């Protein structure tokens, strides 16, 4: 054991023999200074980030002695290497990342941890700057995962636990002008690991900044800014509590000068802070020896009549859960990535963040203050793995862990208490319930009565101020909103604001059903929104043997216990590219709703902001005929307070003959911190000219039998035996056949409603096609080629009768498919559609219909009617675990063409969904990573009548009944023609 290991804490109730090392002690760390607010000042500080010497030992006992001493040999020859700080050692070639969701990756034997406990020794020699003042100085660690023993110049400063929480140690008396030796021994596993079982990668090390900060005698030790807003009077109040001699406050903009700490100033006419209008006032708190810049936001959070209000207004969380993640750096997130997150959130109408499930890098909250996001700031606490044991031994109810729980909450609240963006505290996540949690809540209520306390695990709402749930179905949220009996028939559930701390699990393709959640948040005052799970896929950037990049997930590092791709469940991909889910979110939760009708002659514009008017937006309109702009202009929209709807007459429009839509958009009128002027915030469409009646089709051409075994029908050739289309206008094709299968999504496989398992059991992935007849007929609609088939899985008795009625009219080849279920179907169906293949050269797609992005039955609000172009490669959505993707809805027509203009045109009567890919559905289904998908020779084209919805069953409710698809009688009509050539 290392010499500094302590055996001071006797094991309680543990059957394992032996003393408890400091890292196994359930108590908080030792030696740290009392927690205080995160702030910078004009006192000298020295960043100790950079390159440190590092050595990883397989166990504490194997760690070298004397690292903390002068002259220790930390050379490469002695087994040391360079490691950046901040960083995780597993992402720099030492050990490997590992992913589990709920399971502890070690035996549950609290507070013991495995003796195979990877231990990283960090060593930094540093000099002080010339002008560094003598006297007190603190050494600040913003995050060490999971336990660090800190020694400076041979002397222990202390031990820190609580990976995502800061610790400060007094370092002043030990500092030397030159040749300081800072040694930090970090253990991957500690007693703290039992409290840090969040659903994420296990990644260790000093992953947040390390700073030495001079503490001038007579300086400011801590500050607590109280800045409230009285919405009735329109005035604010400012009082700054401070630790330090004679602290005073100036806020020049408000005429506040020399306000003594502890005294309150009334501030008439102040502008309040909100996520939508994040007004901050610059100030300074100072003593004779130190000046601390302040950014003050005035706002008051209150719960009145069961409704959460800020500055008197009901707010709705249109939020996301944000883990800190970067595909190369893990939780050591570079500042520009944090800024990118916030810009992306703001640009997609996200107004709130739950810092799941730990306080973020402190700078992130500065950004939230500045850009404007409501924050639910969550403590670094999760003991989920005890659920496997029926919660037996859960630390939440165990006295031995009481101080550790409270310590974590204190460090959260003290660090972040001055952020106007933080409107709720959260005790942690998935730690069941217990006295230690109740104590955290009681302490928080006492310390900061200005913010309500959240914790989803307090299902009885005994010690929290909001009723919170995760993944409640629409039906249940509606019941809660109506105040009807809830799960525990608990009156508290009818009195408190209700929020979904997690909903709409964004794993893979999905979640569907966002629109219906929004409707509930609008219908019920107490249903105040929620936080999508989650912001980002935690995929780790890797390359395969051929150098093709992909993102890794659980199991990709050889873990013997892991939860696969459950860590890939974000609204942005690991590289922060927005996924279709985020675009859907942006549309569903747009802060302005634009509707209207041509018949009524008006547009309705509803302001759905919580606190601001429409002044920051510019409105304009565009009229498009078949997706081509024919007229456009600005639109005058009168001011509307939050919640109000204004009516605007439709602009004077031409009358195009073809299908025409008026699109009205609201864009940012001026540059904002998060988007340039012209960024689209909201849009709506009104149908002006419906699709014209179809011109009478030319009379049909009769099919002709050609030798050998081929049939000609107008521009097409068919196989006379199989009845399958083989050529169109001279282009080889594999003609359309009924296809019911899709590569299951994570939601299809979801545990709550495993549709995919039923589809597979029903053999839908390997349907066989029996050709019953190939007939040349001349029915009422003229001559036709009729191919009668039965499509059915092997070994089972049910199937689908599919008749293909082909007719040729000039250059157009028309297909009417008639479907009829045969026998009793045991399951729903993924798709009702056709699959065909066309030459790979036809890689440019253009269509008039829903777009530009992918859409599905229950996730299609973001699809607008227009004319769109994309190549087949960009029609794909690169879900980290490949699955069904790329569907476009309601195409009126589609062309796929080659650069020389040859190609294929498909028209719907009236419309169809489509997807086009360079691999088959079976290949998509089999792929484990994006790099497994290798383009083939042809383009596989799905032309669908309908597809099963997405839902959220990967973690939560399945597809709503109206979006489920059943085998049913159906008719589906398309027309094909060849282009050019
Ligand atoms: C819920 C967790 O709180 C969250 O961290 C994440 O794991 C999510 O599930 C799934 O991705 S807990 C679950 C039991 C609902």
Boltz pocket constraint, residues with backbone or C-beta under 6 A from the ligand:
constraints:
  - pocket:
      binder: B
      contacts: [[A, 101], [A, 198], [A, 199], [A, 357], [A, 429], [A, 430], [A, 470], [A, 471], [A, 502], [A, 505], [A, 533], [A, 566], [A, 569], [A, 955]]
      max_distance: 6.0
